[in-house]
Amino acid sequence: MTHEPVHGAAGDEREAGVSREADLSREARGTGAGRESSGAGFGSDIGETDSGPDAGASGRGGRLTTREAADLLGVKPETVYAYVSRGQLTSRRTPGGRGSTLDAAQVEALARRTGRRDPATAAAGDLVFRTGLTLIEPDRYFFRGVDATQLARHYGFEEVAEWIWTGELHPGIRFAAAPDSLAAARRTAAALPRHSSSTDRLRAAVAAAAAADPLRFDLSAQGVLDCARNLVPTLVGALPDAAEAGPASAGPEPAVGSQEAQDVQQAQESAFGKEDGAGESLAHRLWRKLSGRPVDAASLDVLDTALALLADHDLAASTLAARVAASTHAHPYAVVSAGLGVLEGPLHGAASGLAHRMLAEVVERGSAAPVVADHLRAGRPIPGLGHKLYTGEDPRARLLFTLLESVPQAEAALTAARDVITTTARHTPLHANIDLALAVLSVSSGMTGEAGETVFAVSRTVGWIAHAMEEYAERPLRMRPSGQYCGPRPPRPLPTPLPSVPDAE
């Protein structure tokens, strides 16, 4: 497998230096992703009535009035104001005039990304999603106009999360869970049966954190941001440490109230009750939940980068569910619960577990050929290969494979992954996707098969909340499609009751 270098040599270390921050900020402003740092709020920057020498000068390099921009985008003027507020468009006050104008090229670029819609059609109930978060192209993808792999390579997970939520970079930012929220989440997660999966515990933790937050229905931008910055570390903190939780027992659950049950409960609470290190990155805290092995810098870099890469990926199934929940003005915890419910499907978040088990078998057997043959014989797809949105290798997998080459203990799993790709190519040409890269990390780090799904869930929480923030600004309850009835033609007579079944003696 050939890996392309990322931002220079493949072995570049992540840097958060001033020069790179400045470069990224300039790139963000150039794409319209960043917020304007000058001027008042959008209500005073851009007016319904625009005038001045630039007004109405549409075309390349010209200026557009608010009305002209709204017509080009197929939205109402109020939506143009929202785009300015979110940093997707920038405005310039007209010299000597009462209003402001917008750059025509920037508006046209936004129209190409989002697609024009007829406001009357949208108002009639058509399902239309316009998002300023993620753009996917055949060989790469972008967060707010900035190459997502570049962001993930040079900034940590929390920094990328802030960029997705706000369009602003805050180098070195760390998220901390509120004590009450974390305590409630830990108690609830610890009370689940021993065989419960990490996703089970995350769903329980979200519900508990919501119950502990009396401000959960505050859907203001600041209120949702405060919730997001608390919820993500709460999810991580609610999981037990891998070194102390131990594998789930295959035996029956102990009887409720028995001494064995009390001992198990105490052991679980001990595993869940460890305090997170002050100032540690979320990746560092999550590592302890996934692996009982000490972490080295290279492995931690892979996990942190994976979290950043997975934060959003446009309208995946779980994200669509999250937006549907947000359209009802459900609070962010309920939005995340909706996403987690869909994520557990075997065709979505759980796909990484299939890749883990396959890769572990390849490592154990020393060759991909018999494993691939078994899958093909059974009519099963090869896990970790192919992605309908990318014509070549998944850019997320490409970057993680490059970083994994710097992890000595990942050599065997990397070799196995390459063997899978080469062997499968004889049957059908498929490229690696993010699930195979996560499997290399989990297999080589002594993690369980559900580790990839856990990474996915924690990371994608960022995207679900970002999409909720966008949806809160849309018309409420707009997602009401009509069903196409295909049942018996009415009217029909009342049904005949079935004969009663006699009780068994």
C-alpha positions as CSV (number, residue, x, y, z in Angstrom):
1,M,0.0,0.0,0.0
2,T,1.3,3.4,-0.9
3,H,0.7,6.3,1.5
4,E,0.7,9.8,0.4
5,P,2.6,12.3,2.6
6,V,0.4,14.6,4.5
7,H,1.5,18.3,4.7
8,G,5.1,17.6,3.9
9,A,6.9,14.5,5.0
10,A,4.9,11.6,6.3
11,G,6.7,11.7,9.6
12,D,5.9,15.3,10.4
13,E,4.9,15.7,14.0
14,R,1.8,17.7,15.0
15,E,2.7,21.3,15.7
16,A,0.5,24.1,17.2
17,G,3.0,26.9,16.4
18,V,1.9,30.4,15.7
19,S,2.9,30.2,12.1
20,R,0.7,27.2,11.4
21,E,-2.2,28.7,13.3
22,A,-1.9,31.9,11.2
23,D,-1.7,29.8,8.0
24,L,-4.8,27.9,9.0
25,S,-6.7,31.1,9.9
26,R,-5.8,32.7,6.6
27,E,-7.0,29.6,4.8
28,A,-10.2,29.6,6.7
29,R,-10.9,33.2,6.0
30,G,-10.1,32.6,2.3
31,T,-12.8,29.9,2.1
32,G,-15.4,31.9,4.1
33,A,-15.3,29.4,6.9
34,G,-13.9,31.7,9.6
35,R,-15.9,34.4,11.4
36,E,-15.2,38.0,10.7
37,S,-13.4,39.5,13.7
38,S,-14.6,43.1,13.1
39,G,-18.0,44.7,13.0
40,A,-21.1,44.3,15.1
41,G,-23.6,41.4,15.0
42,F,-25.2,40.4,11.8
43,G,-28.3,42.3,12.5
44,S,-26.5,45.6,12.2
45,D,-23.9,44.6,9.6
46,I,-26.3,43.7,6.9
47,G,-29.7,45.3,6.1
48,E,-32.8,44.6,4.1
49,T,-32.2,47.7,2.0
50,D,-28.7,47.9,0.5
51,S,-27.2,50.8,-1.3
52,G,-23.9,52.2,-2.4
53,P,-21.5,51.9,-5.3
54,D,-21.0,48.1,-4.9
55,A,-24.6,47.2,-4.4
56,G,-26.1,45.1,-7.2
57,A,-22.7,44.6,-8.9
58,S,-23.2,40.8,-9.3
59,G,-20.8,38.5,-11.1
60,R,-17.2,37.6,-10.4
61,G,-15.4,40.0,-8.2
62,G,-18.7,42.1,-7.6
63,R,-20.9,42.7,-4.7
64,L,-24.5,41.5,-4.0
65,T,-27.3,43.0,-2.0
66,T,-29.0,40.8,0.6
67,R,-31.9,40.3,-1.7
68,E,-29.7,39.3,-4.6
69,A,-27.8,36.8,-2.4
70,A,-31.1,35.4,-1.1
71,D,-32.4,35.0,-4.7
72,L,-29.2,33.3,-5.8
73,L,-29.2,30.9,-2.9
74,G,-33.0,30.3,-3.1
75,V,-33.5,31.3,0.5
76,K,-35.1,34.0,2.5
77,P,-33.1,37.2,3.5
78,E,-33.3,36.0,7.1
79,T,-31.3,32.9,6.1
80,V,-28.6,35.1,4.6
81,Y,-28.3,36.8,7.9
82,A,-27.9,33.4,9.5
83,Y,-25.1,32.5,7.1
84,V,-23.3,35.7,8.0
85,S,-23.7,35.0,11.7
86,R,-22.3,31.4,11.3
87,G,-19.3,32.7,9.3
88,Q,-20.4,31.1,6.0
89,L,-20.6,34.5,4.4
90,T,-19.0,37.8,5.2
91,S,-20.5,41.2,4.7
92,R,-19.1,44.7,4.1
93,R,-20.8,47.8,5.2
94,T,-21.5,50.1,2.2
95,P,-19.6,53.4,2.5
96,G,-22.2,56.1,3.1
97,G,-25.1,53.6,2.9
98,R,-27.5,52.1,5.3
99,G,-26.9,48.5,4.5
100,S,-24.1,46.0,3.6
101,T,-23.1,43.9,0.6
102,L,-21.7,40.4,0.2
103,D,-19.0,39.1,-2.1
104,A,-20.6,37.6,-5.2
105,A,-18.0,34.9,-5.6
106,Q,-18.4,33.8,-2.0
107,V,-22.2,33.6,-2.4
108,E,-21.8,31.7,-5.7
109,A,-19.4,29.2,-4.0
110,L,-21.9,28.6,-1.2
111,A,-24.7,28.1,-3.8
112,R,-22.6,25.4,-5.5
113,R,-21.9,23.6,-2.3
114,T,-25.4,23.7,-1.0
115,G,-27.5,23.7,-4.1
116,R,-30.2,26.3,-4.9
117,R,-33.7,25.6,-3.7
118,D,-36.9,27.4,-4.4
119,P,-38.1,29.0,-1.1
120,A,-41.7,28.2,-1.9
121,T,-40.9,24.5,-2.5
122,A,-38.9,24.3,0.8
123,A,-41.8,26.0,2.7
124,A,-44.2,23.4,1.3
125,G,-42.3,20.7,3.3
126,D,-39.6,19.3,1.0
127,L,-36.7,17.9,2.9
128,V,-33.7,20.1,2.1
129,F,-30.4,20.1,4.1
130,R,-27.9,22.9,3.7
131,T,-24.9,22.6,5.9
132,G,-21.8,24.6,6.4
133,L,-20.0,21.9,8.3
134,T,-18.6,19.2,6.0
135,L,-18.0,19.0,2.2
136,I,-17.1,15.6,0.8
137,E,-15.3,15.3,-2.6
138,P,-14.2,12.1,-4.3
139,D,-10.8,12.0,-2.7
140,R,-11.0,14.3,0.3
141,Y,-13.3,16.2,2.7
142,F,-13.4,19.5,4.4
143,F,-14.5,20.9,7.8
144,R,-15.8,24.5,7.3
145,G,-13.8,24.8,4.1
146,V,-10.5,23.5,5.5
147,D,-9.1,20.1,4.5
148,A,-10.1,17.8,7.4
149,T,-7.0,15.7,7.3
150,Q,-4.8,18.8,7.6
151,L,-6.8,19.9,10.6
152,A,-6.6,16.5,12.2
153,R,-2.9,16.3,11.5
154,H,-1.9,19.6,13.1
155,Y,-4.6,20.1,15.8
156,G,-6.0,18.0,18.5
157,F,-9.5,16.6,18.8
158,E,-10.8,19.3,21.1
159,E,-9.4,22.0,18.9
160,V,-11.1,20.5,15.8
161,A,-14.3,20.1,17.7
162,E,-14.3,23.9,18.5
163,W,-13.6,24.6,14.9
164,I,-16.6,22.5,13.8
165,W,-18.9,24.1,16.4
166,T,-17.8,27.7,16.1
167,G,-15.5,28.2,13.1
168,E,-12.8,29.4,15.6
169,L,-9.6,27.7,16.7
170,H,-8.6,27.7,20.3
171,P,-5.1,26.1,20.6
172,G,-4.6,23.9,23.6
173,I,-8.3,23.9,24.6
174,R,-9.4,21.1,27.0
175,F,-12.9,20.0,27.9
176,A,-13.9,19.1,31.4
177,A,-17.0,17.4,32.7
178,A,-19.2,19.0,35.3
179,P,-18.9,17.0,38.5
180,D,-22.7,16.4,38.9
181,S,-23.0,15.3,35.3
182,L,-20.0,13.0,35.5
183,A,-21.1,11.5,38.8
184,A,-24.6,10.7,37.5
185,A,-23.2,9.2,34.3
186,R,-20.7,7.0,36.1
187,R,-23.3,5.7,38.6
188,T,-25.7,4.8,35.8
189,A,-23.1,3.2,33.6
190,A,-21.7,1.2,36.5
191,A,-25.2,-0.2,37.3
192,L,-25.5,-1.9,33.9
193,P,-24.9,-5.7,33.6
194,R,-21.3,-6.8,33.2
195,H,-21.8,-7.9,29.7
196,S,-23.0,-4.5,28.6
197,S,-21.2,-2.9,25.6
198,S,-19.5,0.4,25.6
199,T,-22.3,1.8,23.4
200,D,-24.8,0.6,26.1
201,R,-22.9,2.5,28.7
202,L,-22.7,5.6,26.5
203,R,-26.4,5.6,25.9
204,A,-27.0,5.3,29.7
205,A,-24.5,8.0,30.4
206,V,-26.2,10.4,28.0
207,A,-29.6,9.9,29.7
208,A,-28.1,10.3,33.2
209,A,-26.2,13.4,32.2
210,A,-29.4,14.9,30.8
211,A,-31.3,14.2,34.0
212,A,-28.5,15.9,35.9
213,D,-28.6,19.1,33.8
214,P,-31.5,21.4,34.6
215,L,-30.4,23.7,31.8
216,R,-30.7,21.1,29.1
217,F,-33.5,22.8,27.3
218,D,-31.5,26.0,26.8
219,L,-31.1,25.9,23.0
220,S,-29.3,29.2,22.7
221,A,-26.0,29.0,20.9
222,Q,-24.0,29.5,24.1
223,G,-26.2,27.0,26.0
224,V,-25.7,24.3,23.4
225,L,-21.9,24.9,23.3
226,D,-21.7,24.6,27.1
227,C,-23.7,21.4,26.9
228,A,-21.4,20.0,24.2
229,R,-18.2,20.9,26.0
230,N,-19.5,19.1,29.1
231,L,-21.1,16.1,27.4
232,V,-18.1,14.8,25.4
233,P,-15.8,14.4,28.4
234,T,-18.7,13.0,30.4
235,L,-19.1,10.2,27.9
236,V,-15.4,9.4,28.2
237,G,-15.4,9.6,31.9
238,A,-18.4,7.3,32.2
239,L,-16.5,4.4,30.7
240,P,-14.5,2.0,33.0
241,D,-10.8,1.9,32.8
242,A,-9.8,-1.1,30.6
243,A,-7.0,-2.2,33.0
244,E,-9.5,-2.6,35.9
245,A,-12.8,-3.4,34.3
246,G,-11.6,-6.7,32.9
247,P,-13.4,-8.8,30.3
248,A,-17.1,-9.6,30.8
249,S,-17.7,-12.9,32.5
250,A,-19.4,-15.6,30.4
251,G,-21.2,-16.9,33.4
252,P,-24.7,-15.9,34.7
253,E,-25.3,-12.6,36.5
254,P,-25.1,-12.9,40.3
255,A,-28.4,-12.8,42.1
256,V,-29.6,-9.3,43.0
257,G,-28.7,-8.5,46.7
258,S,-26.3,-11.4,47.0
259,Q,-22.8,-10.9,48.3
260,E,-21.4,-11.6,44.9
261,A,-23.6,-9.0,43.3
262,Q,-22.4,-6.4,45.9
263,D,-18.8,-7.3,45.2
264,V,-19.3,-6.9,41.5
265,Q,-21.0,-3.6,42.0
266,Q,-18.1,-2.3,44.2
267,A,-15.5,-3.5,41.6
268,Q,-17.4,-1.7,38.8
269,E,-17.7,1.5,40.8
270,S,-14.0,1.4,41.5
271,A,-13.2,1.0,37.9
272,F,-15.6,3.8,36.9
273,G,-14.6,6.1,39.7
274,K,-11.1,7.0,38.7
275,E,-10.5,10.7,38.4
276,D,-9.4,11.9,35.0
277,G,-6.0,13.6,34.9
278,A,-6.2,17.3,35.1
279,G,-5.3,19.0,31.8
280,E,-5.1,15.7,29.9
281,S,-6.4,15.5,26.3
282,L,-9.6,13.6,25.7
283,A,-7.6,11.1,23.6
284,H,-5.3,10.4,26.6
285,R,-8.3,9.9,28.9
286,L,-10.0,7.7,26.3
287,W,-6.9,5.5,25.8
288,R,-7.2,4.3,29.4
289,K,-10.8,3.2,28.7
290,L,-9.8,1.3,25.6
291,S,-6.5,-0.3,26.4
292,G,-4.8,-1.6,29.5
293,R,-1.4,-1.0,28.0
294,P,0.7,2.1,28.7
295,V,0.3,4.7,25.9
296,D,3.3,6.0,23.9
297,A,3.3,9.3,22.1
298,A,2.9,7.8,18.6
299,S,-0.1,5.6,19.6
300,L,-1.7,8.6,21.4
301,D,-1.2,10.7,18.3
302,V,-3.0,8.0,16.2
303,L,-6.0,7.9,18.6
304,D,-6.2,11.7,18.8
305,T,-6.1,12.1,15.0
306,A,-8.7,9.4,14.6
307,L,-11.1,11.3,16.9
308,A,-10.6,14.5,15.0
309,L,-11.1,12.8,11.6
310,L,-14.3,11.1,12.6
311,A,-16.0,14.2,14.2
312,D,-18.3,14.7,11.2
313,H,-18.9,13.2,7.8
314,D,-21.9,15.0,6.3
315,L,-25.3,13.3,6.6
316,A,-24.5,9.7,7.6
317,A,-27.5,7.8,8.9
318,S,-26.8,8.6,12.6
319,T,-26.4,12.3,11.7
320,L,-29.7,12.3,9.9
321,A,-31.4,10.9,13.0
322,A,-29.8,13.6,15.1
323,R,-31.1,16.3,12.8
324,V,-34.6,14.8,12.9
325,A,-34.5,15.0,16.7
326,A,-33.1,18.5,16.6
327,S,-35.9,19.6,14.2
328,T,-38.4,19.0,17.1
329,H,-36.2,21.2,19.3
330,A,-35.2,18.2,21.4
331,H,-32.3,19.1,23.7
332,P,-28.7,18.2,22.7
333,Y,-28.6,15.1,25.0
334,A,-31.7,13.7,23.2
335,V,-30.1,14.5,19.8
336,V,-27.0,12.5,20.8
337,S,-29.2,9.7,22.1
338,A,-30.8,9.5,18.6
339,G,-27.5,9.4,17.0
340,L,-26.2,6.6,19.3
341,G,-29.3,4.5,18.6
342,V,-28.6,4.5,14.9
343,L,-24.9,4.1,15.4
344,E,-25.3,0.7,16.9
345,G,-26.6,-0.8,13.6
346,P,-24.2,-3.3,12.2
347,L,-24.0,-1.4,8.9
348,H,-22.9,1.9,10.6
349,G,-20.7,2.3,13.7
350,A,-20.5,-1.5,14.4
351,A,-18.7,-2.1,11.1
352,S,-15.3,-1.4,12.8
353,G,-15.9,-4.4,15.1
354,L,-16.2,-6.7,12.0
355,A,-13.0,-5.3,10.6
356,H,-11.2,-5.9,14.0
357,R,-12.3,-9.5,14.2
358,M,-11.2,-10.2,10.6
359,L,-7.9,-8.5,11.0
360,A,-7.2,-10.3,14.3
361,E,-7.8,-13.6,12.5
362,V,-5.5,-12.7,9.7
363,V,-2.7,-11.9,12.2
364,E,-3.3,-15.2,14.0
365,R,-3.4,-17.3,10.9
366,G,-0.4,-15.5,9.3
367,S,-2.2,-14.9,5.9
368,A,-5.2,-13.1,4.5
369,A,-5.9,-15.7,1.9
370,P,-7.9,-18.2,4.0
371,V,-9.7,-15.5,5.8
372,V,-10.7,-13.7,2.6
373,A,-11.7,-17.0,1.1
374,D,-13.9,-17.8,4.1
375,H,-15.7,-14.5,3.7
376,L,-16.2,-14.9,0.0
377,R,-17.4,-18.5,0.3
378,A,-20.0,-17.4,2.9
379,G,-21.1,-14.5,0.7
380,R,-20.0,-11.9,3.2
381,P,-18.3,-8.6,2.2
382,I,-14.8,-8.0,3.3
383,P,-14.9,-5.7,6.3
384,G,-12.9,-2.5,6.1
385,L,-12.8,-2.1,2.3
386,G,-14.7,0.2,0.0
387,H,-16.6,3.5,0.6
388,K,-19.4,4.7,-1.6
389,L,-18.4,8.4,-1.2
390,Y,-14.7,8.0,-2.2
391,T,-13.4,6.7,-5.5
392,G,-10.0,5.8,-4.0
393,E,-8.7,5.2,-0.6
394,D,-10.6,6.8,2.3
395,P,-8.6,9.9,3.1
396,R,-9.1,9.2,6.8
397,A,-7.6,5.7,6.5
398,R,-4.8,7.1,4.4
399,L,-3.7,9.5,7.1
400,L,-4.1,6.9,10.0
401,F,-2.1,4.3,8.1
402,T,0.7,6.9,7.6
403,L,0.8,7.6,11.4
404,L,0.5,3.9,12.3
405,E,3.8,3.3,10.4
406,S,5.5,5.2,13.3
407,V,4.0,2.8,15.9
408,P,6.4,-0.3,16.3
409,Q,3.8,-2.6,17.8
410,A,1.4,-1.9,14.8
411,E,3.7,-3.5,12.3
412,A,2.0,-6.9,12.3
413,A,-1.5,-5.5,12.0
414,L,-0.4,-3.1,9.3
415,T,1.1,-6.0,7.3
416,A,-2.1,-8.0,7.8
417,A,-4.2,-5.1,6.5
418,R,-2.0,-4.7,3.4
419,D,-2.3,-8.4,2.8
420,V,-6.1,-8.2,3.0
421,I,-6.1,-5.4,0.4
422,T,-3.8,-7.2,-1.9
423,T,-5.6,-10.5,-1.7
424,T,-9.0,-9.0,-2.2
425,A,-7.8,-7.0,-5.2
426,R,-7.5,-10.3,-7.1
427,H,-11.3,-10.6,-6.7
428,T,-12.4,-7.0,-6.9
429,P,-10.5,-3.7,-6.6
430,L,-11.5,-2.1,-3.3
431,H,-9.7,0.5,-1.2
432,A,-9.2,0.6,2.6
433,N,-11.7,2.6,4.6
434,I,-11.6,4.1,8.1
435,D,-12.8,0.8,9.7
436,L,-9.7,-1.0,8.6
437,A,-7.5,1.7,9.9
438,L,-9.3,1.7,13.3
439,A,-8.9,-2.1,13.3
440,V,-5.1,-1.8,12.9
441,L,-5.1,0.5,15.9
442,S,-7.3,-1.6,18.1
443,V,-5.7,-5.0,17.2
444,S,-2.2,-3.7,17.7
445,S,-3.0,-1.9,21.0
446,G,-4.7,-4.7,22.8
447,M,-8.1,-3.2,22.6
448,T,-11.4,-5.1,22.3
449,G,-13.4,-5.4,19.1
450,E,-15.8,-2.7,20.2
451,A,-13.0,-0.1,20.6
452,G,-13.5,1.3,17.1
453,E,-17.2,1.8,17.7
454,T,-16.4,3.6,21.0
455,V,-14.0,6.0,19.2
456,F,-16.6,6.6,16.5
457,A,-19.4,7.4,19.1
458,V,-17.3,9.8,21.2
459,S,-16.0,11.6,18.2
460,R,-19.2,11.8,16.2
461,T,-21.0,13.3,19.2
462,V,-19.2,16.5,18.1
463,G,-20.8,16.3,14.6
464,W,-24.3,15.5,15.9
465,I,-24.3,18.5,18.1
466,A,-22.9,20.7,15.4
467,H,-25.7,19.6,13.1
468,A,-28.2,20.2,15.9
469,M,-27.0,23.7,16.1
470,E,-27.7,24.2,12.4
471,E,-31.1,22.5,12.6
472,Y,-32.2,24.7,15.6
473,A,-31.9,27.7,13.2
474,E,-34.2,26.1,10.6
475,R,-38.0,26.0,10.5
476,P,-39.1,23.6,13.3
477,L,-40.7,20.3,12.5
478,R,-39.8,20.7,8.8
479,M,-39.0,17.0,8.4
480,R,-42.5,15.6,7.8
481,P,-42.4,13.4,4.6
482,S,-45.5,11.8,3.3
483,G,-45.8,8.1,3.2
484,Q,-46.8,6.3,0.0
485,Y,-49.6,4.0,1.0
486,C,-49.3,0.5,-0.6
487,G,-51.8,-1.4,1.5
488,P,-55.3,-2.9,0.6
489,R,-57.5,-0.4,-1.2
490,P,-60.2,1.0,1.1
491,P,-62.9,0.9,2.1
492,R,-62.9,-2.6,3.6
493,P,-65.4,-4.1,6.0
494,L,-64.6,-4.5,9.7
495,P,-62.3,-7.5,10.2
496,T,-63.7,-10.8,11.6
497,P,-62.4,-11.5,15.1
498,L,-60.3,-14.6,15.4
499,P,-61.7,-17.5,17.5
500,S,-60.5,-17.4,21.1
501,V,-57.7,-19.8,22.1
502,P,-58.6,-21.9,25.1
503,D,-56.3,-21.7,28.1
504,A,-53.8,-24.6,28.3
505,E,-54.5,-26.9,31.2
